[in-house]
Amino acid sequence: MTQRQSPVQILEQAEKLLGRKEIAAGLKVREEVVKSWYEGTGTLSNSHLLRLADLLVKYAAQNR
């Protein structure tokens, strides 16, 4: 059975693939906001997490 990943773990993996700047642009937030999520000082909302998942799906489709 696979272990569930936390939102921060998902963000860390997304940052490795897309980079913080691309995530910020795709979610229409400042890079400082993404940094705060990564550092645990900001709150990553469910809506932003779902939009991040959409960005990752698009990335995967483009990099088959």
N, C-alpha and C positions, 0 to 999 in steps of 0.2 A: 504494500500500500504506500502511495506517495504521501509525503508530508505537506500540509498546507503551508503556503508562504505568507508571511506578513506583508502588509502594504509597503513597509519600508524595504523589505527584501526584494519585492517586485520593482520598486523604484530604483534600487541599487543595480539590479540587472538591466533595467531599461536604460539607465545612465551609461552603462558599459556599451550598450548597442547604439544608442542614439546620441548621447551626449546631453549635458544639462541645457545647453543653448537650444537644441532642437526640441527637447521636452517642453521647455518654457514657451517657445514659439507655438508648438502644437497645442498646448493647453491655454494659450493666451494669458500667461502670467509672467511676472518678472523672474529673472534667474534667481534673485534673492529668495523668492518664495519657494522655489524648488530646492534651493540650498537649505532652507529652514526645515523642509520636510525631511530631507536627507539627514540632517543633524538631529532631528527629533524635537526641534523647538517650535515648529509649526504643525498645524493639523492638516493632514492629507484627507480631504473629504471623499466620500464614496463617489460623488459625481466626477471629481478629478481622477480618481482611480479608474473609473469606467472609461473616461476619455483617454487615459494613459493606455488602457488595454486596447482601445481602438487604434492608437498610434502604433502599438506593437504588432497588431494584426496587419496594418498597412505595410509596416517594415518587413514583416515576414513574407507578404505577398510579393513585394518588390525584390526580395533577395532569395528567391527559390532556387 
